Amino acid sequence: MDISVIIINWNTRQLLEDCLASLPGSSTSHSLETIVVDNNSTDGSQDMVRQKFPAVKLICNDHNVGFAHANNQGIKASTGRYVSLVNSDVKVLPHCHDKLVEYMDAHPEIGIAGPRVLNGDLTLQSSCRRFPTLWNNVCDAFAFRRFFPNSAFFAGEHMLYFKHDRIIFPDVLVGCFLFARTKAVQQFGLLDEEFFMYGEDINWCLRCWRAGWKIAFYPAAEAIHYRGGSSNSDPVRFAVVQQRARQQLWKKHYSKIACLGLATLLAVENSLRWLTSAVSAALKLKPRAEADGRMRRHAACVKALFSSGEPKAS
């Protein structure tokens, strides 16, 4: 088997169906198996897979075990030379997997690769990042890239200045589509299951580099990421989960002083954004519902900085 595509699903039935339907055209020259790990969905996802995609290997969990754990279940059940971790809200474009296999076969030093990622309207979606530092988090917090859009120095973690039009070797590839060499994964390890959701992609890429493998962005292969996955169901809770994942990553790889700096920065950032949303609502610069939603997210994130409780999975 050349490729094992692993898709984690939690209540994204229609997106999952569209993703699965796109896979045959993504690999016409290489053998491909598909594994769906369902985290106890209640929207009919499991029945849909059984009825419409009987060749798919379906693993059903009795509760939401998290993104990293579920991906590891899929990797352990896979038989491919490559494992392709694809989000359920991704449509894989024709020959994408073929091109990734051919590139990786020709470059045995690459441990993880990723395609060019597009939005639903086919505009570019940034998928290359740099490892987090206090400076690039300051840049993100205060949106310096708005004032210096073409500057790498002020860009933050997201490499929005990069046009994604050539092969590069970024620190991190966004986790919506990660194409990994099985041999490399056996060396640098599975995803860290201490991350429930978010942060596991950065941690995985960091371990890949440290193990001596390269990470490549390969724009000849393309996929569409609709950003319509599970996190849309409860944006407040998932904002807190994402923030805690950032802090968890820093605790693993950075000093206590750096972690304190990040926590301080997060408190300032969320407080300022709450205030900005409140002013926008008062002056009717944005719809009230939109402003209220942002205020709830930022307030919850500030509160979470002073709370040890973890938001529970449904």
N, C-alpha and C positions, 0 to 999 in steps of 0.2 A: 504494500500500500504506500502510495506517495504522500497523500495529504489526509490528515484527520481534522475536519472542521468541528470545532466545539462551540456550542451556543448555549448560553445560560439564559433561562427564561423565568420571569416572574410576572404573570398577568399582563403579557404583551401579545395576546393571541394573533391579532391581525398583522402586527409587525413581524412576528416570528414566521407566520405563513409566507409573507412577502420575501423575507430573508431566505427561507428554505427554497422557495421557488426560483431564486436567482442563482443558486449554487451550481446546477448542472452546466450552465453556460460559462461558469468561471473556470472550469477545468475540462477541456475536451481532449487534451493530450496526456493527461496524467490521471492515475486512479485516485478516487476520492471517496472517503467515508464521512458520514455526518453523525455526530453525537449531540443530542439535546439533553441537557440536564435541567429538569424543571424543579423549581424551588417551591413546590406545593401551591401552584396556581389554582385559582378558583374561577377562572374565566373560560374554561373549556379548552385551554391550550393543549392539554394532554390528549384529549379525544381527537382534536384536530390533527395532531401529528400522527396518531395511529391510523386515522381514516385517510388522510390525504398524502402522507409520506411514510408508507409502511416500511420502506427500506431503512429509515432513520433509526439509529439505536437510541431509545428513549430511556433515560434514567430519571425516576421520580422520587424525590425526597418527600418525607412526611412533614417537613417544616422548612422554613427559609434558612438554609445553612450559610448563606452569604455568597458573594461573588467569587472570592478566591477559593474557598473550599469546594464549591461546585465545579469550578474550572479544573481543579486538581482531580476531582472524580472523573471528569471527562478525559483528562490527559492519561490517567491510569488505565482507562478503558480503551485507549486509542492504540492503533497499530501502524500509523504512518511514519514515514521518515521525517515529516514535518507536521507540527500541530499549528492549526490556525484558529486563534481565539477571536471569535467574531461576535460582536454584540447583536442582540436580536433586532435592534432598530437600524441595522445596516443592510443595504442592498449591494451585493457583490457584482460588479460589472463584468461583462464578457471577457474571458481569458485572464482575469486578474490573478487567479491562483496559478495558472500556467506560467505567467510571466514571473511571478515570485519564485516558483520552483526553478525555472531556468536561470534566474539571476543568482539564487542561492547555490545551485549546483556549480555555477561557474566561479563562485567566490566562497570557498570553504571556510574562510575566516569569519564570516558573518554568522552570528548566533541568532539575532532577531532582525526581521525586516518589516517594513510597513508600507502600504500603498499611499498614493495621493488620495486624500479624503475630500469629498465634495459635500456641500449642503444639498438639501432637497431641490433647490432651484439651480443646481449645478455650479454655483459659485464656490470658490475655494474655502475649505475649512482648515484652519491651521492644526497640524498634527505633530509638529516637531517642538520640543521643549528643551530647556536647559535644566540642569539640576538646581534645586532651590537653594538660594542663599538669602541672607538678611537683606542684601542690597536689592536683588531682583524682586523680593517680596515687598519692599518699600515702593519700588517702581509700580508694581501691580496695585498696591493699596491706594496710591495717590494718582493712578492712571497717567503716569508720565508719558506713556506712548501716545496719548492723544496730542500732546504738544510736540513730541519728537517721533513721528510715526515711522521714520526710516532709520532710526538709531538703534543699533544693537545694545548700546550701553544702557539706554533707558527703557528697553523693551519689556523687562520683567522675565518671568519664566517662559511665557509663550513667545515663540519666535515669529511674531506677526509681520515683522519686516522682511522675512524670507518669503520669496515668491513661490516656493515649492515647485520649482521648474527644473531641478537638477538633482542628481544623487548627492546626498551628504550623509555624514555620520553624526547625528545629533546625540545628545546625552540621553534623551528620553523620547519615546514615541507614545502618543496618547493611546490608552488601552482599548479603544473601540474596535481595533483590528490589529492584532499582533501575530506575526507569522514567525514561528520559532523552529529552529532545527532541533529535532528530538535528541540528537547526540549532545548538543550543547545544554539542553534542559537537564539531561541526566548529570551534567557536571555542576551547573550553578543552582539547580534545584527547582522544585515546584514553587508556585505562588505562596507567599507567606499568609497563612490562614489566620494570623492575628489581625489582619485587615479584613473587616467584614465587607466593606465596599469602599472604593476609592483608595488611592495611595499605593495599592498593590502593584500597579503598572510601573510607577517610578521606582519602587523598591526592587522589582524584578529586573528593570533595565540597569539599575546600579549594580546589582549582583552579576549581571551578564558582563558588564564592562570589567568588573573586578576579577572575574574568572578568566579574563584574557580574550573574550570574544568581542566582536564589533557589532554595532547596531547601525542599520542602514535604512535611510528613507529612499524608496524606489518609485519615482513618479510615473513610470511607464505602466504600472498596475494601478487601477483606480477602483474606488468603492464610494457609495453614497451613505452618509450617516445622517439620519433624520432627527436625531436628538429627541426621540419621542418615547424613551424607554421607561423603566419602572420608576425612576426618580420623579417623573412628572406627577405621580399619583399623590405625593405628599411633599411638596417643595420645602416646607419648613423643616420637617424631620430630616430630609436628606441634606439640607444645607448644614445642619448640625453634624450629621454623620461625616460629611465631606470635611468640615473644619477639624473634627477630631482625628480624622485620618491624617490630615496634614501634621497635626501635633504628634501623632503616633510615629509618623515617619521621622520627624525631627528627633524624637527621643531615642530612636534606634541608631541614628547616624550623626547626631550633632551634640555639642556640649550643652551642659545645663544652662550656661549663660546665653547661648544661642537660642535655646528653647524658651527661656524667659523673655528674650527679645521678641521672638515670634508671637508669644502670647500677648505681650504689650501691644505689638503692632496690630494684631487681630482685634483687640479691644478698641483701639483708636479707629481702625478702618471701619468696623461695623457701627460704631457710634456715629461717625461722620456720615456714613451712608444712610443710617436711620434718620439723622437730622435732615439730610438732603431730600429724602423721600417725604418727610413731614412737610418741608417747605414746598415741595412740588405739589403735594395734596392741597395745602392751604391756598396756594396761588393758582390752583387748577391748571398746572402745567402738564400734568399727566392724569389719566383717568383715576378716579378715587380707588377703585378696586385694585388696580395695578400698584399704586403707591402703598395701599394698606398691606398688600401681600409682601412687598419688599420690607416694609417696616416690621412685620411679624418675623420674617426670616432673620433680619439683622438683630432684632431684640432677642430672639431665641439663641443666636450665636453668642451674643454677649453674655447671656445668662449661663450658657453651657461652659464658658471659660471659668466660671466659679462653682461648677457643679461636677461631681465625679460620676454621676449616674449616666448610663449609656442609653441612648434611644433604642427601643426594642424593635425587632423586625416583626412584621405582621405574619 
